[in-house]
């Protein structure tokens, strides 16, 4: 398996919520569609908050891991909006 090319690294170790979320959202906005962001944090609440942010922002988590108190997220800014507005009628 080929290693994912990281376009930007965001090191927010030592910051506590909501700062890692704010910084991650800002970093995602600065990326072009399809680019990849690596976020490194020590705030355990990001295990839940960053995946939620990615879902809201239309980004995809490629990898999430925890190692020695560091949480690393590899996030790709999606090429298109993955949310659909289709309605089904019965």
C-alpha positions in Angstrom: 0.0 0.0 0.0 1.4 3.4 -1.0 1.9 5.9 1.8 -0.4 8.9 1.8 1.2 12.2 0.7 0.7 14.8 3.5 0.2 18.3 2.2 0.0 20.1 5.5 0.9 19.2 9.1 -0.9 20.8 12.0 0.7 20.3 15.4 -1.7 21.3 18.2 -0.1 19.3 21.0 -0.7 20.8 24.4 -3.8 22.7 23.2 -7.2 21.9 24.7 -10.7 21.9 23.3 -11.9 24.0 21.5 -8.6 25.2 20.2 -7.6 22.0 18.3 -11.0 22.0 16.6 -10.7 25.7 15.6 -7.2 25.2 14.2 -8.2 22.0 12.3 -11.2 23.7 10.7 -9.0 26.7 9.7 -6.4 24.3 8.2 -9.0 22.4 6.3 -10.3 25.6 4.8 -6.8 26.6 3.6 -6.4 23.3 1.7 -7.4 22.6 -1.9 -9.9 19.9 -2.6 -8.2 16.5 -2.5 -5.3 17.7 -0.3 -4.4 15.9 2.9 -4.0 17.3 6.4 -2.2 15.6 9.3 -3.3 16.7 12.8 -1.3 15.8 15.9 -2.9 16.5 19.2 -2.7 15.5 22.9 -6.3 16.4 23.7 -8.2 13.1 24.1 -11.6 14.8 23.4 -10.4 15.1 19.8 -11.1 11.4 19.3 -14.7 12.4 19.0 -14.7 16.0 18.1 -12.4 15.8 15.0 -14.4 13.0 13.3 -17.6 15.1 13.9 -15.9 18.2 12.4 -14.8 16.2 9.4 -18.4 14.9 8.9 -19.8 18.4 9.0 -17.0 19.8 6.8 -17.3 17.1 4.2 -13.7 15.8 4.9 -12.7 12.2 5.1 -10.6 10.7 7.9 -8.1 8.4 6.1 -6.4 7.3 9.4 -6.7 7.9 13.1 -4.3 6.5 15.6 -3.2 7.0 19.2 0.4 6.5 20.3 1.9 7.4 23.7 -0.8 10.1 24.4 -0.6 11.6 20.9 -3.6 11.4 18.6 -2.9 11.6 14.9 -5.5 12.2 12.3 -4.9 12.0 8.5 -7.7 13.9 6.9 -8.5 14.5 3.2 -10.5 17.4 2.0 -13.1 15.9 -0.2 -13.2 16.5 -4.0 -16.9 17.2 -3.8 -19.6 17.6 -1.2 -20.5 14.0 0.0 -23.8 15.1 1.5 -26.8 14.4 -0.6 -30.1 16.1 -0.6 -32.1 13.4 -2.2 -35.5 12.7 -0.9 -37.3 9.4 -1.3 -41.1 9.3 -1.4 -43.3 6.3 -0.8 
